[in-house]
Every structure is written in C-alpha cells, then in structure tokens.
Amino acid sequence: MLANNVWSFAGKSSRGPVNPMTLQPFVNYNIPGGWYLTSAPIVTANWETGQGDRWTVPVGGGFGRVFKIGRQPVNMQLAA
C-alpha cells in the first residue's frame, strides 16, 4: 500500500486550505502456469470538500502472465 496526505499549515491567509489524501493498494493473486490477477486502484479523498465530492474510488483490474523468451523472463499484462 502506498499512502500520502498533504496538509497546508503555513503561507498567505488569502490562500485556501489544502488537505488531499491518496491511497494505492497493490493486490496480486498468482495462478498456476505463470498467470496472475492484479489490481492497483488509486483512491483519493479531498478532506476540504463537501461529503458528496470527497472520495474517488475507481474500479479496475487486470491479468497477466510471466513467461520466458529464450532465457529472458517476460511479463505481459492487460488491465483496465
């Protein structure tokens, strides 16, 4: 999981406050034969906005396979 939150605490009083958060969980499920399922959505929250506009939670995922071309390992992935 990658987590980040930025706060404004100094500066000109005429500027608005800043308080956004970003979360990115990394999920990977391995399947036999070199196949896997994956998802890494970037979830955001703006703590300075109204309740209805605060969160962005995307839906998505993908699949891929690790294989060799000769002796070179290759990772191919398709995600949306």
N, C-alpha and C positions, 0 to 999 in steps of 0.2 A: 504494500500500500504506500502510495505517495500522498502526503498531506501538506497543505500550505494554507496559511492565513496571513493576510496583510492588514495592519491597522495603521490609521493615521493618528499621530499623537502630538505633532508639532507643526508649525507653519502659520501661514496667514489665517486669521479667523474668518476671512471672507470666503475661503475655500470650504467646500462641503466635506463631511467625514467620509472616510474610506474604510471598508471592512469586508472584503471578499474572501471566500474560502474555496479551495479546490481540493478534491479527493479523487484519487485514481487507484482503485483496487486492481490488482493483476491476478486473474484466475486462469489456470491452465489444467486441463484434465487429459492425461495421457491414455491412449487406447493402443492395444497391441498392433504391431506391424508398422510402427513409426508414426501413426496418426495421432492427432490431438484436437481437442476443442479449446477455444480460448475466448476471453473477453477482457477488455480493459477500458471500461467507460470512464469518461471524465465528468464527474459530478461537481456542480458548482452551486454556491449559495452566496447571495449578497445580503448581508445582515442589515443593511441600511435601507432596504426597500420594504414595501408592504408584504403582508403574509402571502398573497396570491402570486407575487412575482419573485419570491425569494429563491426557490430551488429550480435547477435544471438537472434532470436525471435522464440521460439518454438510455436507449435500449439498443443493444447490438452484440455481435459476437462473430465468431468465425471458426474455421477449421484449417488444418494444415497437415503437412507430412514432412518428416525428416528422412532423407534417403541419400544414397551416395551415387555420384557420377565418377566412375573410376574409384580413386581413393579419396576424393574430395566430398565431405559431407555437405549437403544442400538442404536448406529449409525453405519450403514453399508454403504460402499461406494466402487464404482468401477470407476477407472479413468485410462486414458492412455495419 
